[in-house]
Amino acid sequence: MKTYTTYKRLIAKTVILSLLTSLAVALLYGMYIKKRAIDDLARVDARKTSRMAFEALYSAMEKGWSKEELDSIIIRLNKVEPNMRINAYRSPIVAELFGERLQDKQIREHDPMVADAMRGKDILTGDEEIRYLYPIVVKQECLACHTNAKVGDINGVIDVRFPVGNLKISLTTMINSFIIFFVVFTVVIFSILYFRLNSLLVQPLKQFITLIQEIISKNDMAKRVSLKTKILEVKNIESYFNRMLDSIQDYYEKLQELSDRDYLTGLYNRRKFEEFLSYEIKRSVRHGHKFTILMIDLDNFKYINDTYGHASGDLVLKEVTEIFGSNLRNADILARIGGDEFAVILPETPYENGYAVVEKLRSRLETTAISLMFDQITITASFGIAEYPEQGETIESLQTGSDLAMYKAKRAGKNTIARADQSDQEMAAEIQKKGEFLRTAMEEDRFEPFVQSIYNVQTGELYGYEVLARIRDGKRFMAAGQFIEVAESLGLAAKIDQIILTKGLKLREEKGMWDKRFFFNLSTNSLFGGEYIPLIQSHYERNPDLSERTGVTIEILEREAIHNVNGLMDIIEAMKKIGISFALDDFGSGFSSFVYLKYFDTDYVKIDGEFVKNITVNEKDRIFVKHIHQIAQEFGKKTIAEYVEDADTLQILKEIGVDYAQGYHFGRPEPLQ
């Protein structure tokens, strides 16, 4: 309503001002038209009258009338129009032949216009009174009487004086004049409206659209709109849009921070750490100096989570971050690359100096008490050191070397510092051996999809299956926990995911299991590197009747999502367009789980089994499960409880209102039947 009123006032103001201006112009124009028309009419009438007078005099002269009779004709002509005066003056030629009249001689001598007319000049002049002097030119027929003249001479002048004020112009003239005026007026009005609205509305909106296009093309959220207009609503658009840009920029910066940093500790994440490591390698090659990287794994951190809960575990991670950060230089790079794993780059620091820094970190961590609830605890860590270029010249070799050193420190009894050396080749060989085993299993097609049932807690109905990876090794099957870490470290996880997804969807189609939802565990690396959208899309196309209840769900882990928040959001959005749903797996295992509810458009929340399995005996776990379910419900997401191993646990979940459950109570993973 406000916008409409402003526009209405603007248009009304413009029209009224234009109308008042047009009325003033019309008045002046009318006066001008009237004067011009009357003047023109007076001139026309003067010419006509002069010719009529001449024709009347000429007709009388042809009949041989006397001078007195001619004067009488002029008198009668003057009586026809009282305000009009007609006179006739003889030229010297006529005076010579027929006699001079005194007034004619005086007029010729004292009136220059008459003198000019006597020389043959047609004269029309005057404003308030039109005076027309018509010279009478001698024609051939005139020579019969005017024997002393020749053709072309002037016999006299007819003088007509015609008052302008008494004339009335014609209605046609006025109507035509005002039609022209109002056509011009209409064009002017619409031109004024066009240019007025163009300057106040169209140009600002064009400027607004241009800026939006520029922001989109350059992805520059720092730009702001400044519109030149007096329209309040357009200025409001400017204000609201700039505020929206502020919010988007803030949101973008937060997402950028999430993609670069760990949400809990604020440290750089693995992806950013690897970027810094690549940069440091290039810098060291250019300047020829050494540097050191550290891999740090907290000792017995699982005990803290199990004893004090995950919230307390998150607090410990923050305290550890503070301890490490306060004992490193500003140029050192500290990152959290996993749940309880940290990494450090010590630029321009050879092994000997780096070892002193690590010993300082180890000592400060060991001797610093951390307050948890009513307890004071201390925590230790295992440190692995790798030096460039001795332990490696690439990102992969340096990370492998520091990882091997860290595992070596673990085996040495924890709370120690180790450096990878030749003796650690045995560990590397073991990893390589498992890698060869995985590659052979792929070549021999020994990866099989197993499924574990998921039931509706409230109705007891079978809802769907989680598809799990297994390796057939003779008569037994290896669970994913026995090989997945090696697969991830060697970059084989994405290939395994591709195999299990392809086989799982194919078996579902062959067995016609279209009435149940299928859940697949895919690592984020698989989502970024695999061609899963066409694979699942073709699966949907082969059975277009797949409903929202019976489609495909992809489970993503928090510890993997943290590495590339922006990219994962884009992938989720693209895959949801074709009907694929998503679940947050192991929900509640970290502080940032709740943040992902805000940023990721998932459909399910799988409650971490560490909370679920003890809810019959642990009140705190029961509270965690209850509140996780309530929060998920408020976000419009369904909950799935893992590790349901008995009927009592199921009953508590039912009382809480959890939607679905899976675990050994319903059955162990088995081949797809």
C-alpha positions in Angstrom: 0.0 0.0 0.0 2.8 2.4 0.9 4.6 1.7 -2.5 1.3 2.3 -4.4 0.6 5.6 -2.5 4.1 6.9 -3.2 3.9 6.1 -6.9 0.4 7.6 -7.1 1.6 10.8 -5.5 4.5 11.0 -7.8 2.4 10.6 -10.9 -0.3 12.9 -9.6 2.3 15.6 -8.8 3.8 15.3 -12.3 0.4 15.4 -14.0 -0.8 18.4 -12.0 2.3 20.4 -12.6 2.2 19.5 -16.3 -1.5 20.5 -16.5 -0.9 23.8 -14.8 2.0 24.5 -17.1 -0.1 23.4 -20.1 -3.0 25.8 -19.1 -0.6 28.7 -18.9 0.9 27.8 -22.3 -2.7 27.3 -23.7 -3.7 30.7 -22.5 -0.7 32.4 -24.1 -1.0 30.2 -27.2 -4.7 31.1 -27.5 -4.0 34.7 -27.3 -1.3 34.4 -29.9 -3.6 32.3 -32.2 -6.4 34.8 -31.8 -4.1 37.8 -32.7 -2.5 35.9 -35.5 -5.8 34.8 -37.0 -7.4 38.2 -36.7 -4.4 39.9 -38.3 -4.4 37.4 -41.1 -8.1 37.8 -41.6 -7.9 41.6 -41.6 -5.2 41.5 -44.3 -7.3 39.1 -46.4 -10.4 41.2 -46.0 -8.5 44.4 -46.8 -7.2 42.9 -50.0 -10.7 41.7 -51.0 -12.3 45.0 -50.1 -9.6 46.9 -52.2 -10.3 44.7 -55.2 -14.1 45.1 -54.8 -13.7 48.8 -54.6 -11.5 48.9 -57.6 -13.9 46.7 -59.6 -16.8 48.9 -58.6 -14.9 52.1 -59.7 -13.6 50.5 -62.8 -17.1 49.3 -63.8 -18.4 52.9 -63.2 -15.6 54.4 -65.2 -16.3 52.0 -68.1 -19.8 53.4 -68.2 -18.4 57.0 -68.4 -19.6 58.1 -65.0 -18.7 61.5 -63.8 -16.2 62.3 -61.0 -19.2 63.1 -58.7 -20.7 59.6 -59.3 -17.4 57.9 -58.6 -17.1 59.8 -55.3 -20.6 58.7 -54.5 -19.7 55.0 -55.0 -16.8 55.4 -52.5 -19.2 57.0 -49.9 -21.6 54.1 -50.3 -18.8 51.6 -49.9 -17.7 53.2 -46.6 -21.3 53.0 -45.3 -21.3 49.2 -45.8 -18.8 48.8 -42.9 -18.8 51.8 -40.7 -15.5 51.1 -39.2 -13.9 50.5 -42.5 -12.7 53.5 -44.6 -12.0 53.4 -48.3 -10.4 56.2 -50.3 -9.2 56.6 -53.8 -6.4 58.9 -54.9 -5.7 60.0 -58.5 -2.2 59.8 -59.9 -0.6 62.8 -61.7 -1.4 61.1 -65.0 -5.1 61.1 -64.3 -5.0 64.6 -62.8 -3.3 65.9 -66.0 -6.2 64.5 -68.1 -9.2 64.9 -65.9 -8.2 67.6 -63.5 -6.5 67.7 -60.1 -8.2 67.2 -56.7 -6.5 69.2 -53.9 -6.7 66.4 -51.3 -5.1 63.9 -53.8 -2.1 66.2 -54.4 -1.6 66.8 -50.6 -1.9 63.0 -49.9 0.7 62.2 -52.6 3.1 64.8 -51.3 2.7 64.1 -47.5 1.9 60.4 -47.2 5.1 58.3 -48.1 3.1 55.1 -48.3 0.7 56.6 -50.9 3.8 57.9 -52.8 5.2 54.4 -52.8 1.9 52.9 -53.9 1.9 55.5 -56.8 5.1 53.9 -58.0 3.3 50.6 -58.2 4.1 49.1 -54.8 1.5 46.9 -53.1 1.5 47.9 -49.4 0.0 46.1 -46.4 0.7 47.4 -42.9 -0.6 48.0 -39.4 -1.4 46.1 -36.2 -4.5 47.5 -34.5 -5.7 48.8 -37.9 -4.8 47.2 -41.2 -4.0 49.6 -44.0 -3.9 48.3 -47.5 -2.7 50.5 -50.4 -3.7 49.0 -53.8 -2.1 50.6 -56.9 -4.4 50.8 -59.9 -2.3 49.6 -62.8 -3.1 50.7 -66.4 -4.3 47.9 -68.6 -4.8 47.8 -72.3 -8.5 48.6 -72.0 -7.8 51.6 -69.9 -6.1 53.4 -72.8 -9.4 54.2 -74.5 -10.1 56.8 -71.9 -6.6 57.5 -70.5 -5.0 58.5 -73.7 -2.0 60.1 -72.0 -1.0 56.8 -70.2 0.5 53.6 -71.3 0.1 50.0 -70.1 1.8 49.5 -66.7 1.4 53.1 -65.5 -0.4 53.9 -62.2 -3.7 55.6 -62.5 -4.3 55.9 -58.8 -4.3 54.2 -55.4 -7.1 52.7 -53.4 -6.5 53.1 -49.7 -8.4 50.7 -47.4 -8.2 51.0 -43.6 -9.6 48.0 -41.7 -9.8 47.8 -37.8 -8.5 44.5 -36.5 -10.4 44.5 -33.1 -13.8 44.1 -34.6 -13.0 40.9 -36.5 -14.1 37.5 -35.3 -12.0 34.5 -36.3 -13.7 31.3 -37.5 -14.5 28.3 -35.2 -12.6 26.0 -37.6 -9.5 28.0 -37.1 -9.7 27.9 -33.3 -10.6 24.1 -33.2 -7.8 23.2 -35.5 -5.4 25.3 -33.5 -6.4 23.7 -30.2 -6.4 20.2 -31.7 -2.8 20.8 -32.7 -2.1 22.2 -29.2 -3.5 19.2 -27.3 -1.7 16.7 -29.5 1.5 18.5 -28.7 0.4 18.8 -25.0 -0.2 15.0 -24.8 3.1 14.2 -26.3 4.8 16.5 -23.9 3.0 15.1 -20.9 3.9 11.5 -21.7 7.5 12.6 -22.5 7.7 14.2 -19.1 6.2 11.1 -17.4 8.6 8.8 -19.3 11.7 10.8 -18.5 10.6 11.3 -14.9 9.8 7.7 -14.2 12.9 6.7 -16.1 15.2 8.8 -13.9 13.4 7.9 -10.6 12.6 4.3 -11.2 13.8 2.6 -14.4 17.4 3.8 -14.2 17.8 2.9 -10.5 16.4 -0.6 -11.1 18.7 -1.0 -14.2 21.6 0.0 -12.0 20.4 -2.4 -9.3 20.2 -5.3 -11.8 23.6 -4.5 -13.3 25.2 -4.6 -9.8 23.5 -8.0 -9.0 24.9 -9.4 -12.3 28.3 -8.1 -11.4 28.1 -9.6 -7.9 27.1 -13.0 -9.3 29.7 -13.0 -12.1 32.6 -11.9 -9.8 31.3 -13.5 -6.6 32.2 -10.2 -4.9 30.1 -9.9 -1.7 31.9 -6.7 -0.7 30.0 -4.6 -3.2 27.0 -2.5 -2.0 24.1 -0.8 -3.8 23.8 3.0 -4.0 20.7 4.0 -6.0 20.1 7.6 -7.1 16.4 8.1 -6.6 13.9 10.0 -4.5 11.4 7.1 -4.3 11.3 5.9 -0.8 10.5 2.3 -1.7 13.4 2.0 -4.1 15.7 3.4 -1.4 14.2 0.7 0.9 15.1 -1.9 -1.7 18.6 -0.6 -1.6 18.7 -0.8 2.2 17.2 -4.2 2.4 19.4 -5.6 -0.3 22.6 -4.2 1.3 21.5 -5.8 4.6 20.9 -9.1 2.8 24.4 -8.8 1.3 25.8 -8.2 4.8 24.0 -11.4 6.0 25.2 -13.4 2.9 28.7 -12.2 3.3 28.7 -13.1 7.0 27.2 -16.5 6.1 29.8 -17.0 3.3 32.7 -16.1 5.6 31.4 -18.5 8.2 31.2 -21.3 5.5 34.6 -20.3 4.3 35.9 -20.6 7.8 34.2 -24.0 8.2 35.8 -25.2 5.0 39.3 -24.1 6.2 39.0 -24.5 10.0 37.8 -27.0 12.5 34.6 -25.6 14.0 35.3 -26.8 17.6 38.9 -25.6 18.1 39.2 -22.9 15.4 42.3 -24.6 14.1 43.1 -25.3 10.4 41.6 -28.6 9.1 43.4 -31.3 7.1 42.7 -29.8 3.8 44.1 -26.4 4.8 47.1 -28.1 6.5 48.0 -29.9 3.3 47.8 -26.6 1.4 50.3 -25.0 3.9 52.5 -28.1 3.7 52.6 -27.8 -0.1 53.5 -24.1 0.1 56.2 -24.9 2.6 57.8 -27.5 0.4 57.9 -25.1 -2.5 59.4 -22.4 -0.3 62.0 -24.8 1.0 63.0 -25.9 -2.5 63.4 -22.2 -3.5 65.5 -21.2 -0.5 67.2 -24.5 0.3 66.3 -24.9 3.9 64.9 -27.7 6.0 61.6 -27.8 8.0 59.9 -30.2 10.3 56.3 -31.5 10.6 54.7 -33.2 13.6 51.9 -35.6 13.9 50.2 -35.7 17.4 47.7 -38.2 18.7 46.2 -37.8 22.2 46.7 -40.9 24.4 43.6 -42.7 25.8 41.3 -40.0 24.6 38.5 -42.5 24.1 38.6 -43.1 27.9 37.8 -39.5 28.5 34.8 -39.6 26.1 33.5 -42.8 27.7 34.0 -41.6 31.3 33.1 -38.0 31.1 31.0 -37.8 27.9 31.6 -36.2 24.6 30.9 -32.7 25.8 33.8 -33.0 28.2 35.9 -34.6 25.5 35.3 -31.5 23.3 36.4 -29.3 26.3 39.6 -31.3 26.5 40.3 -30.7 22.8 39.9 -27.0 23.3 42.2 -27.0 26.3 44.8 -29.0 24.4 44.6 -26.5 21.5 45.3 -23.7 23.9 48.3 -25.5 25.4 49.8 -26.2 21.9 49.0 -22.7 20.6 50.6 -20.9 23.5 53.9 -22.8 23.1 54.3 -22.4 19.4 55.7 -19.5 17.4 53.4 -17.2 15.3 54.9 -18.6 12.1 54.1 -22.2 13.1 51.0 -23.9 11.6 48.8 -25.8 14.0 45.9 -27.9 12.7 43.4 -30.5 13.9 43.3 -33.2 11.2 41.0 -35.8 13.0 39.1 -36.5 16.1 42.0 -36.4 18.5 44.8 -35.9 16.0 46.8 -32.7 15.5 49.5 -31.7 13.1 52.2 -29.0 13.2 54.5 -27.4 10.6 57.6 -25.8 11.9 59.0 -23.6 9.1 62.8 -23.3 8.6 63.3 -25.7 11.5 65.6 -28.7 11.2 65.1 -31.9 13.2 67.3 -30.9 16.2 65.5 -27.6 16.8 62.2 -29.2 16.0 62.8 -31.9 18.6 63.3 -29.2 21.3 59.9 -27.6 20.3 58.2 -31.0 20.5 59.7 -31.8 23.9 58.4 -28.5 25.2 54.9 -29.3 23.9 55.0 -32.8 25.4 56.2 -31.5 28.8 53.6 -28.7 29.0 50.8 -31.0 28.0 51.8 -33.6 30.6 52.1 -31.1 33.4 49.0 -29.0 32.8 45.9 -30.0 34.7 42.5 -29.8 33.0 39.3 -29.3 35.0 36.5 -31.7 34.1 33.4 -31.5 36.2 34.6 -32.2 39.7 37.9 -33.8 38.6 41.4 -32.5 37.6 43.0 -34.6 34.9 46.1 -34.6 32.8 46.5 -35.9 29.3 49.5 -37.0 27.3 50.1 -37.5 23.6 52.3 -39.4 21.2 54.4 -37.2 18.8 55.9 -38.2 15.5 58.5 -36.1 13.7 59.4 -36.0 10.0 62.0 -33.7 8.5 62.1 -32.3 5.0 63.8 -33.6 2.9 65.2 -36.5 4.9 61.9 -38.2 5.5 60.3 -37.2 2.3 60.1 -34.5 -0.4 56.3 -34.7 -1.1 53.2 -34.2 0.9 52.4 -37.9 0.9 55.9 -39.0 2.0 56.1 -36.4 4.8 52.7 -37.3 6.1 53.4 -41.0 5.9 56.8 -40.5 7.6 55.3 -38.5 10.5 52.4 -41.0 10.8 54.8 -43.9 11.0 56.8 -42.0 13.7 53.6 -41.3 15.7 52.6 -45.0 15.6 56.1 -45.8 16.7 55.7 -43.5 19.7 52.4 -45.2 20.5 54.0 -48.6 20.4 56.9 -47.3 22.6 54.4 -46.7 25.4 52.8 -43.3 24.5 53.7 -39.9 25.9 56.9 -40.1 23.8 58.5 -38.5 20.8 59.6 -40.6 17.8 61.2 -40.1 14.4 60.6 -42.5 11.5 63.8 -44.3 10.5 64.8 -47.4 8.6 63.4 -49.7 11.3 59.9 -48.3 10.6 59.9 -49.8 7.1 58.4 -52.9 8.6 55.3 -50.9 9.6 55.1 -49.3 6.1 55.5 -52.8 4.6 52.5 -54.0 6.7 50.4 -51.2 5.4 51.5 -51.9 1.9 50.7 -55.6 2.4 47.2 -54.7 3.4 46.9 -52.4 0.5 47.9 -55.2 -1.9 45.3 -57.4 -0.2 42.6 -54.8 -0.9 43.7 -54.4 -4.5 43.7 -58.1 -5.1 40.2 -58.4 -3.5 39.1 -55.7 -6.0 40.6 -57.5 -9.0 39.1 -60.8 -7.9 35.7 -59.2 -7.2 35.6 -60.3 -3.6 33.9 -57.2 -2.2 30.3 -58.0 -1.2 27.4 -55.9 0.0 25.9 -57.0 3.4 22.7 -55.4 4.8 21.5 -54.7 8.4 17.8 -54.2 8.9 16.4 -50.9 10.1 13.0 -51.0 11.8 10.3 -48.5 12.6 10.5 -48.2 16.4 6.8 -47.3 16.9 5.2 -49.9 14.6 7.8 -52.6 14.5 7.7 -52.6 10.7 10.8 -53.2 8.6 11.7 -49.9 7.1 14.9 -50.5 5.2 18.5 -51.7 5.1 21.9 -50.2 5.7 24.3 -51.6 3.1 27.8 -52.5 4.5 31.0 -53.5 2.8 32.5 -56.9 3.4 35.5 -58.8 1.8 35.1 -62.5 1.1 38.3 -64.2 2.4 37.8 -67.9 1.9 34.8 -69.0 3.9 34.8 -66.0 6.2 33.9 -62.3 5.6 36.0 -59.4 6.8 34.1 -56.5 8.3 34.9 -52.9 7.2 36.6 -52.1 10.5 39.4 -54.4 9.6 40.4 -52.7 6.4 38.7 -49.3 6.0 41.5 -47.2 7.7 44.1 -48.7 5.4 41.8 -48.2 2.4 41.4 -44.5 3.4 45.1 -44.0 3.9 45.9 -45.5 0.5 43.1 -43.7 -1.3 41.1 -46.8 -2.1 38.0 -46.0 -0.1 36.3 -44.3 -3.1 36.8 -47.4 -5.3 35.3 -49.6 -2.6 32.3 -47.3 -2.2 31.7 -47.5 -5.9 31.8 -51.3 -5.9 29.4 -51.6 -2.9 27.0 -49.0 -4.3 26.9 -50.6 -7.7 26.4 -54.1 -6.4 23.9 -53.1 -3.8 21.7 -51.3 -6.3 22.0 -54.1 -8.8 21.0 -56.8 -6.2 18.1 -54.6 -5.1 16.9 -54.5 -8.7 17.4 -58.2 -9.3 15.5 -59.2 -6.2 12.8 -56.6 -6.7 13.3 -55.0 -3.2 11.7 -51.7 -4.2 9.5 -51.3 -1.1 12.3 -50.6 1.3 14.7 -47.7 1.7 18.4 -48.5 1.2 21.1 -46.6 3.1 24.7 -46.5 1.8 27.9 -45.4 3.7 29.9 -43.2 1.3 33.0 -41.2 2.3 33.1 -37.5 1.4 36.1 -38.3 -0.8 33.9 -40.7 -2.7 31.2 -38.0 -3.1 33.7 -35.5 -4.5 35.5 -38.0 -6.7 32.9 -40.5 -7.8 30.2 -40.4 -10.4 27.4 -41.4 -8.1 24.7 -39.1 -9.4 24.4 -40.8 -12.8 24.6 -44.3 -11.1 21.7 -43.6 -8.7 19.7 -41.6 -11.2 19.7 -44.5 -13.7 18.6 -46.7 -10.8 15.7 -44.4 -10.2 14.9 -44.3 -13.9 14.6 -48.1 -14.1 12.0 -47.9 -11.4 10.2 -44.6 -11.6 7.8 -45.7 -8.8 10.4 -45.2 -6.1 8.8 -43.0 -3.5 10.1 -40.7 -0.9 9.8 -43.7 1.5 11.6 -46.2 -0.6 14.5 -44.4 -2.3 18.2 -44.2 -1.6 19.9 -42.5 1.4 23.6 -41.7 1.6 25.1 -41.5 5.1 27.9 -39.0 5.7 30.2 -38.8 8.8 30.9 -35.7 10.8 34.6 -36.2 10.9 34.7 -36.3 7.1 32.2 -33.5 6.5 34.3 -31.0 8.4 37.0 -30.9 5.7 34.9 -29.4 2.9 31.6 -27.9 4.1 31.0 -25.7 1.0 31.6 -28.5 -1.5 29.5 -31.0 0.5 26.6 -28.6 0.6 26.7 -28.3 -3.2 26.8 -32.0 -3.7 23.9 -32.6 -1.3 21.8 -30.0 -3.1 22.5 -31.5 -6.5 21.7 -35.1 -5.4 18.6 -34.2 -3.6 17.2 -32.8 -6.8 16.9 -36.3 -8.2 15.3 -37.7 -5.0 18.4 -38.9 -3.1 18.2 -38.3 0.7 21.0 -37.9 3.2 21.7 -39.0 6.8 24.2 -37.6 9.3 25.9 -40.7 10.7 27.3 -41.1 14.3 25.5 -37.9 15.3 26.5 -36.5 18.7 30.0 -37.8 18.6 31.4 -34.2 18.4 30.4 -30.7 19.4 30.0 -29.6 15.8 27.3 -32.2 15.1 24.6 -29.6 15.9 26.1 -27.0 13.6 25.7 -29.4 10.7 22.0 -29.6 11.3 21.9 -26.0 10.3 24.1 -26.2 7.2 23.4 -29.6 5.7 20.0 -30.4 4.2 19.8 -34.0 5.5 16.7 -36.0 6.1 17.9 -38.4 8.9 20.0 -38.2 12.0 21.7 -41.5 13.1 22.3 -41.2 16.8 25.8 -42.4 17.8 25.6 -46.0 19.2 27.9 -45.0 22.0 25.0 -43.1 23.5 22.3 -45.7 22.7 23.8 -48.9 23.9 23.9 -47.8 27.6 20.6 -45.9 27.9 19.1 -48.6 30.1 21.8 -48.1 32.8 23.1 -44.6 32.2 20.8 -41.6 32.8 23.2 -39.2 31.0 23.2 -41.2 27.8 19.4 -41.4 28.0 19.2 -37.6 28.3 21.6 -37.2 25.3 19.5 -39.4 23.1 16.3 -37.7 24.2 17.6 -34.2 23.4 19.2 -35.3 20.1 15.8 -36.7 19.0 14.0 -33.5 20.1 16.4 -31.2 18.3 16.3 -33.3 15.1 12.5 -33.4 15.3 12.4 -29.6 15.5 14.6 -29.4 12.4 12.2 -31.7 10.6 14.5 -34.7 10.5 13.9 -38.4 11.3 16.1 -40.2 13.9 17.7 -43.6 13.7 19.2 -45.2 16.8 22.3 -47.4 16.3 23.6 -50.3 18.5 20.1 -51.4 19.7 21.0 -54.7 21.3 18.0 -55.6 23.5 14.3 -55.2 24.0 14.8 -52.8 27.0 16.8 -50.4 24.9 14.1 -50.5 22.2 11.4 -49.8 24.8 13.2 -46.7 26.0 13.7 -45.5 22.5 10.0 -46.0 21.8 9.1 -43.9 24.9 11.5 -41.1 23.8 9.9 -41.1 20.3 12.8 -42.2 18.2 11.7 -43.0 14.7 13.9 -45.9 13.6 16.4 -48.3 15.0 19.0 -50.9 14.0 21.3 -53.2 15.9 21.9 -56.8 16.9 18.5 -57.0 18.5 17.0 -57.0 15.0 19.8 -59.0 13.4 23.4 -59.0 12.4 24.6 -57.8 9.0 24.1 -60.5 6.4 24.2 -61.0 2.6 21.4 -59.4 0.7 18.7 -62.1 0.4 
